[in-house]
């Protein structure tokens, strides 16, 4: 079930993003994603520790 929506391969898209917006554009969402992951992990650890006591 491959569909060709006209965008091309992932590599081609990455190359286009870098040429249009620069290399930093590939990392735009990393900060918010890491913040979310850290908050989720901290809450899971706290919940686990409390449930073990």
PDB file of N, CA, C, O and CB in Angstrom:
ATOM      1  N   UNK A   1       0.819  -1.187   0.000  1.00  0.00           N
ATOM      2  CA  UNK A   1       0.000   0.000   0.000  1.00  0.00           C
ATOM      3  C   UNK A   1       0.863   1.250   0.000  1.00  0.00           C
ATOM      4  O   UNK A   1       0.808   2.045   0.938  1.00  0.00           O
ATOM      5  CB  UNK A   1      -0.932  -0.001   1.193  1.00  0.00           C
ATOM      6  N   UNK A   2       1.621   1.418  -0.998  1.00  0.00           N
ATOM      7  CA  UNK A   2       2.423   2.631  -1.133  1.00  0.00           C
ATOM      8  C   UNK A   2       1.653   3.650  -1.944  1.00  0.00           C
ATOM      9  O   UNK A   2       1.090   3.343  -2.995  1.00  0.00           O
ATOM     10  CB  UNK A   2       3.788   2.328  -1.791  1.00  0.00           C
ATOM     11  N   UNK A   3       1.640   4.852  -1.441  1.00  0.00           N
ATOM     12  CA  UNK A   3       0.984   5.912  -2.201  1.00  0.00           C
ATOM     13  C   UNK A   3       2.018   6.962  -2.569  1.00  0.00           C
ATOM     14  O   UNK A   3       2.881   7.304  -1.761  1.00  0.00           O
ATOM     15  CB  UNK A   3      -0.183   6.545  -1.393  1.00  0.00           C
ATOM     16  N   UNK A   4       1.932   7.452  -3.744  1.00  0.00           N
ATOM     17  CA  UNK A   4       2.850   8.483  -4.198  1.00  0.00           C
ATOM     18  C   UNK A   4       2.123   9.816  -4.116  1.00  0.00           C
ATOM     19  O   UNK A   4       1.305  10.145  -4.976  1.00  0.00           O
ATOM     20  CB  UNK A   4       3.363   8.199  -5.650  1.00  0.00           C
ATOM     21  N   UNK A   5       2.427  10.575  -3.080  1.00  0.00           N
ATOM     22  CA  UNK A   5       1.763  11.865  -2.915  1.00  0.00           C
ATOM     23  C   UNK A   5       2.595  13.005  -3.488  1.00  0.00           C
ATOM     24  O   UNK A   5       2.288  14.175  -3.259  1.00  0.00           O
ATOM     25  CB  UNK A   5       1.478  12.123  -1.444  1.00  0.00           C
ATOM     26  N   UNK A   6       3.634  12.674  -4.223  1.00  0.00           N
ATOM     27  CA  UNK A   6       4.415  13.684  -4.902  1.00  0.00           C
ATOM     28  C   UNK A   6       5.545  14.286  -4.093  1.00  0.00           C
ATOM     29  O   UNK A   6       6.237  15.174  -4.591  1.00  0.00           O
ATOM     30  CB  UNK A   6       3.533  14.747  -5.333  1.00  0.00           C
ATOM     31  N   UNK A   7       5.760  13.835  -2.858  1.00  0.00           N
ATOM     32  CA  UNK A   7       6.803  14.428  -2.026  1.00  0.00           C
ATOM     33  C   UNK A   7       8.151  13.733  -2.174  1.00  0.00           C
ATOM     34  O   UNK A   7       9.183  14.359  -1.932  1.00  0.00           O
ATOM     35  CB  UNK A   7       6.381  14.398  -0.584  1.00  0.00           C
ATOM     36  N   UNK A   8       8.176  12.491  -2.553  1.00  0.00           N
ATOM     37  CA  UNK A   8       9.439  11.795  -2.731  1.00  0.00           C
ATOM     38  C   UNK A   8       9.891  11.063  -1.484  1.00  0.00           C
ATOM     39  O   UNK A   8       9.122  10.862  -0.544  1.00  0.00           O
ATOM     40  CB  UNK A   8      10.494  12.761  -3.151  1.00  0.00           C
ATOM     41  N   UNK A   9      11.154  10.668  -1.495  1.00  0.00           N
ATOM     42  CA  UNK A   9      11.706   9.883  -0.399  1.00  0.00           C
ATOM     43  C   UNK A   9      12.043  10.758   0.801  1.00  0.00           C
ATOM     44  O   UNK A   9      12.069  11.985   0.703  1.00  0.00           O
ATOM     45  CB  UNK A   9      12.945   9.135  -0.860  1.00  0.00           C
ATOM     46  N   UNK A  10      12.300  10.113   1.929  1.00  0.00           N
ATOM     47  CA  UNK A  10      12.669  10.839   3.147  1.00  0.00           C
ATOM     48  C   UNK A  10      13.972  11.607   2.933  1.00  0.00           C
ATOM     49  O   UNK A  10      14.104  12.747   3.380  1.00  0.00           O
ATOM     50  CB  UNK A  10      12.809   9.865   4.342  1.00  0.00           C
ATOM     51  N   UNK A  11      14.920  10.992   2.259  1.00  0.00           N
ATOM     52  CA  UNK A  11      16.198  11.662   2.002  1.00  0.00           C
ATOM     53  C   UNK A  11      15.996  12.909   1.146  1.00  0.00           C
ATOM     54  O   UNK A  11      16.601  13.952   1.397  1.00  0.00           O
ATOM     55  CB  UNK A  11      17.182  10.699   1.311  1.00  0.00           C
ATOM     56  N   UNK A  12      15.150  12.792   0.146  1.00  0.00           N
ATOM     57  CA  UNK A  12      14.868  13.932  -0.727  1.00  0.00           C
ATOM     58  C   UNK A  12      14.211  15.063   0.067  1.00  0.00           C
ATOM     59  O   UNK A  12      14.530  16.235  -0.135  1.00  0.00           O
ATOM     60  CB  UNK A  12      13.960  13.503  -1.903  1.00  0.00           C
ATOM     61  N   UNK A  13      13.300  14.711   0.962  1.00  0.00           N
ATOM     62  CA  UNK A  13      12.653  15.721   1.798  1.00  0.00           C
ATOM     63  C   UNK A  13      13.646  16.398   2.728  1.00  0.00           C
ATOM     64  O   UNK A  13      13.609  17.616   2.899  1.00  0.00           O
ATOM     65  CB  UNK A  13      11.531  15.096   2.610  1.00  0.00           C
ATOM     66  N   UNK A  14      14.536  15.611   3.332  1.00  0.00           N
ATOM     67  CA  UNK A  14      15.550  16.180   4.216  1.00  0.00           C
ATOM     68  C   UNK A  14      16.443  17.147   3.448  1.00  0.00           C
ATOM     69  O   UNK A  14      16.763  18.230   3.938  1.00  0.00           O
ATOM     70  CB  UNK A  14      16.397  15.065   4.858  1.00  0.00           C
ATOM     71  N   UNK A  15      16.838  16.754   2.258  1.00  0.00           N
ATOM     72  CA  UNK A  15      17.683  17.609   1.422  1.00  0.00           C
ATOM     73  C   UNK A  15      16.971  18.916   1.089  1.00  0.00           C
ATOM     74  O   UNK A  15      17.587  19.982   1.094  1.00  0.00           O
ATOM     75  CB  UNK A  15      18.078  16.877   0.129  1.00  0.00           C
ATOM     76  N   UNK A  16      15.683  18.834   0.800  1.00  0.00           N
ATOM     77  CA  UNK A  16      14.897  20.027   0.486  1.00  0.00           C
ATOM     78  C   UNK A  16      14.782  20.941   1.707  1.00  0.00           C
ATOM     79  O   UNK A  16      14.927  22.158   1.584  1.00  0.00           O
ATOM     80  CB  UNK A  16      13.497  19.630  -0.014  1.00  0.00           C
ATOM     81  N   UNK A  17      14.523  20.370   2.874  1.00  0.00           N
ATOM     82  CA  UNK A  17      14.416  21.167   4.100  1.00  0.00           C
ATOM     83  C   UNK A  17      15.726  21.876   4.393  1.00  0.00           C
ATOM     84  O   UNK A  17      15.733  23.062   4.724  1.00  0.00           O
ATOM     85  CB  UNK A  17      14.019  20.281   5.292  1.00  0.00           C
ATOM     86  N   UNK A  18      16.840  21.153   4.271  1.00  0.00           N
ATOM     87  CA  UNK A  18      18.151  21.757   4.536  1.00  0.00           C
ATOM     88  C   UNK A  18      18.433  22.885   3.550  1.00  0.00           C
ATOM     89  O   UNK A  18      18.956  23.930   3.936  1.00  0.00           O
ATOM     90  CB  UNK A  18      19.265  20.693   4.457  1.00  0.00           C
ATOM     91  N   UNK A  19      18.093  22.683   2.297  1.00  0.00           N
ATOM     92  CA  UNK A  19      18.380  23.728   1.306  1.00  0.00           C
ATOM     93  C   UNK A  19      17.487  24.954   1.484  1.00  0.00           C
ATOM     94  O   UNK A  19      17.917  26.073   1.205  1.00  0.00           O
ATOM     95  CB  UNK A  19      18.208  23.172  -0.103  1.00  0.00           C
ATOM     96  N   UNK A  20      16.255  24.761   1.942  1.00  0.00           N
ATOM     97  CA  UNK A  20      15.328  25.885   2.087  1.00  0.00           C
ATOM     98  C   UNK A  20      15.414  26.573   3.445  1.00  0.00           C
ATOM     99  O   UNK A  20      15.282  27.794   3.528  1.00  0.00           O
ATOM    100  CB  UNK A  20      13.924  25.411   1.864  1.00  0.00           C
ATOM    101  N   UNK A  21      15.637  25.793   4.522  1.00  0.00           N
ATOM    102  CA  UNK A  21      15.557  26.358   5.867  1.00  0.00           C
ATOM    103  C   UNK A  21      16.847  26.233   6.670  1.00  0.00           C
ATOM    104  O   UNK A  21      16.972  26.833   7.738  1.00  0.00           O
ATOM    105  CB  UNK A  21      14.451  25.699   6.616  1.00  0.00           C
ATOM    106  N   UNK A  22      17.794  25.467   6.174  1.00  0.00           N
ATOM    107  CA  UNK A  22      19.045  25.273   6.893  1.00  0.00           C
ATOM    108  C   UNK A  22      19.038  23.987   7.704  1.00  0.00           C
ATOM    109  O   UNK A  22      17.996  23.364   7.907  1.00  0.00           O
ATOM    110  CB  UNK A  22      19.312  26.451   7.801  1.00  0.00           C
ATOM    111  N   UNK A  23      20.226  23.604   8.163  1.00  0.00           N
ATOM    112  CA  UNK A  23      20.392  22.340   8.881  1.00  0.00           C
ATOM    113  C   UNK A  23      19.630  22.315  10.204  1.00  0.00           C
ATOM    114  O   UNK A  23      19.130  21.264  10.607  1.00  0.00           O
ATOM    115  CB  UNK A  23      21.862  22.084   9.138  1.00  0.00           C
ATOM    116  N   UNK A  24      19.536  23.447  10.876  1.00  0.00           N
ATOM    117  CA  UNK A  24      18.838  23.508  12.167  1.00  0.00           C
ATOM    118  C   UNK A  24      17.360  23.148  12.050  1.00  0.00           C
ATOM    119  O   UNK A  24      16.746  22.735  13.034  1.00  0.00           O
ATOM    120  CB  UNK A  24      18.973  24.898  12.764  1.00  0.00           C
ATOM    121  N   UNK A  25      16.792  23.295  10.879  1.00  0.00           N
ATOM    122  CA  UNK A  25      15.370  23.012  10.684  1.00  0.00           C
ATOM    123  C   UNK A  25      15.045  21.542  10.921  1.00  0.00           C
ATOM    124  O   UNK A  25      13.913  21.205  11.267  1.00  0.00           O
ATOM    125  CB  UNK A  25      14.945  23.414   9.280  1.00  0.00           C
ATOM    126  N   UNK A  26      16.031  20.663  10.736  1.00  0.00           N
ATOM    127  CA  UNK A  26      15.799  19.238  10.972  1.00  0.00           C
ATOM    128  C   UNK A  26      15.621  18.930  12.455  1.00  0.00           C
ATOM    129  O   UNK A  26      15.104  17.871  12.810  1.00  0.00           O
ATOM    130  CB  UNK A  26      16.952  18.419  10.411  1.00  0.00           C
ATOM    131  N   UNK A  27      16.042  19.843  13.317  1.00  0.00           N
ATOM    132  CA  UNK A  27      16.013  19.615  14.765  1.00  0.00           C
ATOM    133  C   UNK A  27      14.990  20.486  15.475  1.00  0.00           C
ATOM    134  O   UNK A  27      15.045  20.608  16.699  1.00  0.00           O
ATOM    135  CB  UNK A  27      17.378  19.866  15.355  1.00  0.00           C
ATOM    136  N   UNK A  28      14.065  21.091  14.756  1.00  0.00           N
ATOM    137  CA  UNK A  28      13.099  22.031  15.336  1.00  0.00           C
ATOM    138  C   UNK A  28      12.293  21.437  16.493  1.00  0.00           C
ATOM    139  O   UNK A  28      12.125  22.106  17.513  1.00  0.00           O
ATOM    140  CB  UNK A  28      12.150  22.507  14.264  1.00  0.00           C
ATOM    141  N   UNK A  29      11.806  20.248  16.377  1.00  0.00           N
ATOM    142  CA  UNK A  29      10.916  19.679  17.386  1.00  0.00           C
ATOM    143  C   UNK A  29      11.596  18.912  18.488  1.00  0.00           C
ATOM    144  O   UNK A  29      10.919  18.353  19.351  1.00  0.00           O
ATOM    145  CB  UNK A  29       9.956  18.799  16.740  1.00  0.00           C
ATOM    146  N   UNK A  30      12.915  18.865  18.491  1.00  0.00           N
ATOM    147  CA  UNK A  30      13.627  18.052  19.476  1.00  0.00           C
ATOM    148  C   UNK A  30      13.461  18.594  20.895  1.00  0.00           C
ATOM    149  O   UNK A  30      13.242  17.818  21.826  1.00  0.00           O
ATOM    150  CB  UNK A  30      15.104  17.982  19.123  1.00  0.00           C
ATOM    151  N   UNK A  31      13.560  19.900  21.072  1.00  0.00           N
ATOM    152  CA  UNK A  31      13.454  20.491  22.413  1.00  0.00           C
ATOM    153  C   UNK A  31      12.135  20.179  23.101  1.00  0.00           C
ATOM    154  O   UNK A  31      12.141  19.659  24.217  1.00  0.00           O
ATOM    155  CB  UNK A  31      13.625  21.984  22.328  1.00  0.00           C
ATOM    156  N   UNK A  32      11.000  20.480  22.469  1.00  0.00           N
ATOM    157  CA  UNK A  32       9.717  20.157  23.089  1.00  0.00           C
ATOM    158  C   UNK A  32       9.515  18.653  23.312  1.00  0.00           C
ATOM    159  O   UNK A  32       8.934  18.246  24.318  1.00  0.00           O
ATOM    160  CB  UNK A  32       8.597  20.692  22.234  1.00  0.00           C
ATOM    161  N   UNK A  33       9.989  17.843  22.384  1.00  0.00           N
ATOM    162  CA  UNK A  33       9.841  16.394  22.537  1.00  0.00           C
ATOM    163  C   UNK A  33      10.662  15.873  23.713  1.00  0.00           C
ATOM    164  O   UNK A  33      10.199  15.011  24.460  1.00  0.00           O
ATOM    165  CB  UNK A  33      10.260  15.677  21.249  1.00  0.00           C
ATOM    166  N   UNK A  34      11.872  16.389  23.881  1.00  0.00           N
ATOM    167  CA  UNK A  34      12.714  15.970  25.005  1.00  0.00           C
ATOM    168  C   UNK A  34      12.133  16.449  26.332  1.00  0.00           C
ATOM    169  O   UNK A  34      12.190  15.729  27.329  1.00  0.00           O
ATOM    170  CB  UNK A  34      14.143  16.504  24.833  1.00  0.00           C
ATOM    171  N   UNK A  35      11.578  17.649  26.351  1.00  0.00           N
ATOM    172  CA  UNK A  35      10.937  18.166  27.562  1.00  0.00           C
ATOM    173  C   UNK A  35       9.757  17.290  27.954  1.00  0.00           C
ATOM    174  O   UNK A  35       9.582  16.964  29.128  1.00  0.00           O
ATOM    175  CB  UNK A  35      10.475  19.619  27.354  1.00  0.00           C
ATOM    176  N   UNK A  36       8.952  16.912  26.976  1.00  0.00           N
ATOM    177  CA  UNK A  36       7.809  16.035  27.227  1.00  0.00           C
ATOM    178  C   UNK A  36       8.265  14.681  27.748  1.00  0.00           C
ATOM    179  O   UNK A  36       7.698  14.156  28.706  1.00  0.00           O
ATOM    180  CB  UNK A  36       6.981  15.854  25.954  1.00  0.00           C
ATOM    181  N   UNK A  37       9.285  14.120  27.122  1.00  0.00           N
ATOM    182  CA  UNK A  37       9.789  12.813  27.537  1.00  0.00           C
ATOM    183  C   UNK A  37      10.344  12.862  28.955  1.00  0.00           C
ATOM    184  O   UNK A  37      10.127  11.936  29.736  1.00  0.00           O
ATOM    185  CB  UNK A  37      10.867  12.325  26.568  1.00  0.00           C
ATOM    186  N   UNK A  38      11.056  13.931  29.295  1.00  0.00           N
ATOM    187  CA  UNK A  38      11.619  14.061  30.641  1.00  0.00           C
ATOM    188  C   UNK A  38      10.515  14.174  31.682  1.00  0.00           C
ATOM    189  O   UNK A  38      10.592  13.545  32.737  1.00  0.00           O
ATOM    190  CB  UNK A  38      12.546  15.281  30.721  1.00  0.00           C
ATOM    191  N   UNK A  39       9.491  14.969  31.397  1.00  0.00           N
ATOM    192  CA  UNK A  39       8.380  15.125  32.341  1.00  0.00           C
ATOM    193  C   UNK A  39       7.629  13.810  32.526  1.00  0.00           C
ATOM    194  O   UNK A  39       7.269  13.452  33.647  1.00  0.00           O
ATOM    195  CB  UNK A  39       7.414  16.219  31.856  1.00  0.00           C
ATOM    196  N   UNK A  40       7.394  13.099  31.444  1.00  0.00           N
ATOM    197  CA  UNK A  40       6.695  11.820  31.522  1.00  0.00           C
ATOM    198  C   UNK A  40       7.505  10.800  32.309  1.00  0.00           C
ATOM    199  O   UNK A  40       6.960  10.099  33.161  1.00  0.00           O
ATOM    200  CB  UNK A  40       6.399  11.288  30.121  1.00  0.00           C
ATOM    201  N   UNK A  41       8.787  10.713  32.033  1.00  0.00           N
ATOM    202  CA  UNK A  41       9.652   9.764  32.729  1.00  0.00           C
ATOM    203  C   UNK A  41       9.726  10.084  34.216  1.00  0.00           C
ATOM    204  O   UNK A  41       9.680   9.176  35.045  1.00  0.00           O
ATOM    205  CB  UNK A  41      11.054   9.772  32.118  1.00  0.00           C
ATOM    206  N   UNK A  42       9.839  11.353  34.561  1.00  0.00           N
ATOM    207  CA  UNK A  42       9.895  11.749  35.969  1.00  0.00           C
ATOM    208  C   UNK A  42       8.601  11.383  36.688  1.00  0.00           C
ATOM    209  O   UNK A  42       8.636  10.904  37.821  1.00  0.00           O
ATOM    210  CB  UNK A  42      10.160  13.255  36.093  1.00  0.00           C
ATOM    211  N   UNK A  43       7.465  11.605  36.039  1.00  0.00           N
ATOM    212  CA  UNK A  43       6.190  11.267  36.679  1.00  0.00           C
ATOM    213  C   UNK A  43       6.021   9.757  36.817  1.00  0.00           C
ATOM    214  O   UNK A  43       5.472   9.289  37.814  1.00  0.00           O
ATOM    215  CB  UNK A  43       5.023  11.851  35.880  1.00  0.00           C
ATOM    216  N   UNK A  44       6.479   9.000  35.844  1.00  0.00           N
ATOM    217  CA  UNK A  44       6.403   7.544  35.939  1.00  0.00           C
ATOM    218  C   UNK A  44       7.289   7.023  37.061  1.00  0.00           C
ATOM    219  O   UNK A  44       6.886   6.131  37.807  1.00  0.00           O
ATOM    220  CB  UNK A  44       6.803   6.900  34.612  1.00  0.00           C
ATOM    221  N   UNK A  45       8.482   7.570  37.183  1.00  0.00           N
ATOM    222  CA  UNK A  45       9.399   7.146  38.235  1.00  0.00           C
ATOM    223  C   UNK A  45       8.831   7.475  39.610  1.00  0.00           C
ATOM    224  O   UNK A  45       8.893   6.651  40.522  1.00  0.00           O
ATOM    225  CB  UNK A  45      10.768   7.810  38.055  1.00  0.00           C
ATOM    226  N   UNK A  46       8.283   8.665  39.761  1.00  0.00           N
ATOM    227  CA  UNK A  46       7.696   9.059  41.045  1.00  0.00           C
ATOM    228  C   UNK A  46       6.516   8.165  41.398  1.00  0.00           C
ATOM    229  O   UNK A  46       6.376   7.751  42.549  1.00  0.00           O
ATOM    230  CB  UNK A  46       7.250  10.529  41.005  1.00  0.00           C
ATOM    231  N   UNK A  47       5.675   7.865  40.429  1.00  0.00           N
ATOM    232  CA  UNK A  47       4.522   6.994  40.660  1.00  0.00           C
ATOM    233  C   UNK A  47       4.975   5.589  41.032  1.00  0.00           C
ATOM    234  O   UNK A  47       4.417   4.980  41.944  1.00  0.00           O
ATOM    235  CB  UNK A  47       3.621   6.948  39.417  1.00  0.00           C
ATOM    236  N   UNK A  48       5.965   5.078  40.347  1.00  0.00           N
ATOM    237  CA  UNK A  48       6.487   3.743  40.629  1.00  0.00           C
ATOM    238  C   UNK A  48       7.076   3.680  42.033  1.00  0.00           C
ATOM    239  O   UNK A  48       6.804   2.742  42.783  1.00  0.00           O
ATOM    240  CB  UNK A  48       7.547   3.349  39.591  1.00  0.00           C
ATOM    241  N   UNK A  49       7.883   4.679  42.388  1.00  0.00           N
ATOM    242  CA  UNK A  49       8.495   4.703  43.717  1.00  0.00           C
ATOM    243  C   UNK A  49       7.438   4.742  44.812  1.00  0.00           C
ATOM    244  O   UNK A  49       7.566   4.047  45.819  1.00  0.00           O
ATOM    245  CB  UNK A  49       9.429   5.904  43.851  1.00  0.00           C
ATOM    246  N   UNK A  50       6.406   5.539  44.628  1.00  0.00           N
ATOM    247  CA  UNK A  50       5.344   5.636  45.632  1.00  0.00           C
ATOM    248  C   UNK A  50       4.561   4.335  45.743  1.00  0.00           C
ATOM    249  O   UNK A  50       4.156   3.949  46.840  1.00  0.00           O
ATOM    250  CB  UNK A  50       4.396   6.786  45.294  1.00  0.00           C
ATOM    251  N   UNK A  51       4.344   3.660  44.634  1.00  0.00           N
ATOM    252  CA  UNK A  51       3.568   2.419  44.670  1.00  0.00           C
ATOM    253  C   UNK A  51       4.353   1.278  45.306  1.00  0.00           C
ATOM    254  O   UNK A  51       3.754   0.318  45.790  1.00  0.00           O
ATOM    255  CB  UNK A  51       3.139   2.027  43.264  1.00  0.00           C
ATOM    256  N   UNK A  52       5.673   1.366  45.314  1.00  0.00           N
ATOM    257  CA  UNK A  52       6.502   0.316  45.906  1.00  0.00           C
ATOM    258  C   UNK A  52       6.608   0.449  47.422  1.00  0.00           C
ATOM    259  O   UNK A  52       7.010  -0.499  48.097  1.00  0.00           O
ATOM    260  CB  UNK A  52       7.890   0.344  45.294  1.00  0.00           C
ATOM    261  N   UNK A  53       6.253   1.607  47.963  1.00  0.00           N
ATOM    262  CA  UNK A  53       6.386   1.801  49.416  1.00  0.00           C
ATOM    263  C   UNK A  53       5.176   1.329  50.163  1.00  0.00           C
ATOM    264  O   UNK A  53       5.132   1.423  51.390  1.00  0.00           O
ATOM    265  CB  UNK A  53       6.630   3.249  49.737  1.00  0.00           C
TER     266      UNK A  53
END
